[in-house]
Amino acid sequence: MATTDRQATTLALAHALSAAERGLAVIPLSRTKLPALRSPHRDDPAPGHPCHGACGRFGHGVYDASSDPVRIRELFAAAPWATGYGIACGLPPYHLIGVDLDTKSGTDSSAALRELALRHLFTIPETVVVLTPSGGRHLWLTGPPDTVVPNSAGRLAPGIDIRGAGGYLVGPGSRTGHGVYTAAPGTAHLPPAACPPSLLRLLLPPPRPHRPAPPAPGDHGRGLVHFVLTAHEGQRNTRLFWAACRAYENGIGPALADPLAEAALHTGLTEQEARATIASAARMTGHQP
């Protein structure tokens, strides 16, 4: 390995250990900004549940991250080609959130962030800022311990990526194929600042709409099933169709589809006939069978 690479690895380890002293969990990165250690499960014949390090081996990406200097030295010893380090987001004590202002999207991401700040009435506080080799910036913010901020790319605004739980930021002092990541002047000594509440709300996924549970069939459902069961030849299909229509109109169609089909089978209809009739009733009442 070239001397310059050895020096880059030594410097990366030193910077990683310095970050760990601040309580940040780190992993070694290659020149491509990817985790330096490959997955130990890459040759497994059939992928099962994803392993997040429970096997005890290195190579699980951000799940290897640690602030323990002994473990960090072990990680770098296993990856002597590493030239940088990643800082895991979402972990205590900071629960770090990275705001990545990119320059490669053709948009002014800094202007987009300022516009968001004006529109939603928040101010980006003084915090750690890391300058990327391409001219972008990483802003370090902290989140509440009980809030999981997901990773996203361009969702907040074009050119703005978010590094949250399960993601990582390239640490200052890391050397990549495009250059060195450096702390912006006057920010290296700062602690990561708290994410403004208005911005935090924008970073979280929208709440899932509440869907009330469908009503139980109850007496009305049992009455419809009985109505089908007592059908005579010549009225079986008509009764089934009528009962299924009433069930869907009353919001119990999905719950009653199987009992109605079973009742229709007892009267002599085939399963195919019964299911087709119930599906027709669903479509007639504007529902998806």
N, C-alpha and C positions, 0 to 999 in steps of 0.2 A: 504494500500500500504506500502511496506517495507520502512524503513528509508533510505536505500541506494538509492532506487528509487526516494524518495523525494529529496534527496541531488542531484541526477543526474539531476532531472528536474530543480532544482534551479540553478545548474551550467550551464545547457544548456541555460536557459533563460538569465543568466548573459553574457554568451559568445555571444548569439544572439544579445543582446542589444549592446554589444561592437562592433560587426560587423556592426550593423545598424548605429553606430556613424561614421563609415567609408563610409557610403552611400550604403551599401550592403542590398539588400532586402532578408528577411529570412522567413522561415516557420518552425514549429516544426516537428521533425521526431521521429518515434518510434525506438525501439531497432533494428528493421529489416531494418533500413535506409529508410523506406517508409514514406510518409506523415502521421503524427499521426492522422489527422482528416479524417474520412471517408466521401465519397461523400454524400451530402444530397439528391442526385437523384438516389441512388442505388436501391430504391424500386419503382421508377417510372414504371408504367405499360408498357409504350412504349417509347423507347429512341427517342428523337427528335434531334434538333441541340444541339451540346455539349455546356453546360453552362460553361463559364469561370469566374463565379463569379457575373454575372449580377443579379442573384437572391438575392444577398445581404447576403447569408449565408456562413459560413465557410465550407471547405471540398473540395476545388477545386485544391488541390495540389499546384503546383508552381504558379498558378494564384492568390493564397492568399498572396503571398510574399509581404512583406512591410518593409520599413525602418523607419516607424513611431513607436516610442516606445510605444505609447498608444495601437495601433493596435496589436503590437507584444505581449504585455502583455495579451491582450484579446485572442489572438490565443493560447497562452500557458495556459491560464486559462481554455479554452475549451478543452485542451488536457493535463490534469495533469499527464498522463502517459508518456509524451514525455521525452526522455533522450538525444536528440540531436537536431540539427537544420540544415536545408538545405539552401544554398545560391543560389538564382536564377541567372541563366546565361542569358546573352543577354540584360540585362536591363541597362539603364543609372544609374550612370554616367560612369561606367566602361565598359559596354557591355562585361561582363566576358565570357571568353572561358576557359573551363577546359580540360587539357590534362591528361587523366587518364592512367597511366602506370601500367598495371595490372601484377600480378605475378602468377595468377591461370591458365593461358593459356599454360603453359609449354614452353613459349618462353621468351627470354630476351628482354622485351619491351624497356628497356633503351638503349640497343645496337641497336635495330631497329630504335629508334629515332635518335641516333647518326649517323647511316648510312643514314637516310633520310636527316639529316642536311648536311652531306658531299656531298651527291648526288645533293642536290638542293641549296647548298651554303647559308645556314642560320645558325645562332647561337642562341641558346636559351639564352635569357638574364637573368640576376639575377632577380628573382621574388619570390613571395610567393610559398612555397612548403609545402604541407600537407602530412604527413606520415600516411598511413592506417594501421590498425591492422594486415593485412595480409602481410605487407611488401611492398606494392605498394606505388606509389607517385601520388599526384595530383599537376600539375603545373598550376598556375593561370596566364592567359594572357588577355589582353584587345583587343577588335576589334574596327574597325571603326563604328561610329553610324549608317551609312547608309548601313551596310552589315549584312546580316542574316546568321550566321553560324549554320548549322543544327547539330543535334545530330547524332552520328554514333558509331558503335561498330566494331572494327577491319578493317574498310575500309582503314584507313591510313596505318596501318600495323598490323599484328597479335599482340594482347595484348595491343593495344593502342585504347582507346575509347575517344570520344570527347563529351564534354558536351557544347551544345550551346543553342540557343533560345528554350525555353520551357523545358530545363533541369535544373538540380541543382547539386551542389557539397555539400558533407557532410562537415560541418564546423568544424574547429579545436576545440577540447574540447568536441565534441559529443561522447557519449558513446553508443556503439552498443553491440549486442550479442557476438561479437568477440573481443571487446576491444575498446580502445579510439583512436580517430583521434587527431593527434598533429601536430603543426607547426614545420617544420624542424628547427634546431638551426640556428639562424642568419637570418631567413627569415620572421619572424612574423611582423617585423616593416616595411618591404618593401611594396611599392605600387605595385599592379599588373603591370607587364611590357607589353609594346605593342607587339602584335604578329608579328613576322617577316613577311614581305610581301610574301616571297617565301613560307613560311609555310601556311599563310592564303590562298593562291591560292590552295594549296593542300586540304584544309579543305572545300572549296566550291564545290558544285556539278558541274559537267561539264555543259557548256552551251548547251541548247537544239539545235539540228541541225535546221538550217533554212530551212523550206519547202516552196518553192514558191507556191502561190495559183494557182490552175489549171486555165488554160485560159478559158475565157467565151466562150460559144458556138458561138456567133457572127453570121455573114452571112453564114459561112461554116456550122454551126450547123443547121441553119434554112433551108439551102439547103438540107441537109441530111434528115431532117424531111419531107420536101416537097417531096423528092424522094420516101419516104415510103408511104406518103399519096396518091400519084398518081399511086400506084401499082394496077394492075388488078388481078383478080383471076388467080391463077397459077404462079404468080410471087411475091406474097406478102411476103412469107417467105424468098425467095432469096434476094429480095430488102432490107428487114429488116436486114438480116444477113450482107449483103454488107455494108449498111450504118453504122451498129454498129461497124463493123471492122474498117471502116475509122475513126469513132469517137474515138475509143480507140487508134488507131495509132497516132492520132493528139492530144491526151491528154485531150479530152473533153468527153470521154466515160461516166464517172460517172455523169457528169452534164447533159448529153443528154439521159441517160438511160430511165428516166421517159417520156420525150417528145417523144422518139422513140416508147416506148411501147404504149403510148396514140395514136400516129398516126397509129400504127398497129391495134389497136382495131377498129379504124374508117374504116379500110379496110376489117374487118371481122374476123381477127384472135382473138382467145381467149386470155385472159390475161396470162394464163399458157403457151400457145404456144409462145407468144411474149417474155415473161420473159426468157423462156428456150432458145430461139434463141439468145437473147442479151447476156445471160450468156455464151453460146457457143462461140460467137464472142469475148467476153472478154478473155476466156481461150485460144482461137486460137491465139490471139495477145499477150499472155503472161501476162495478167492482172488478178487480183482477182475480180470476179464479185461481 
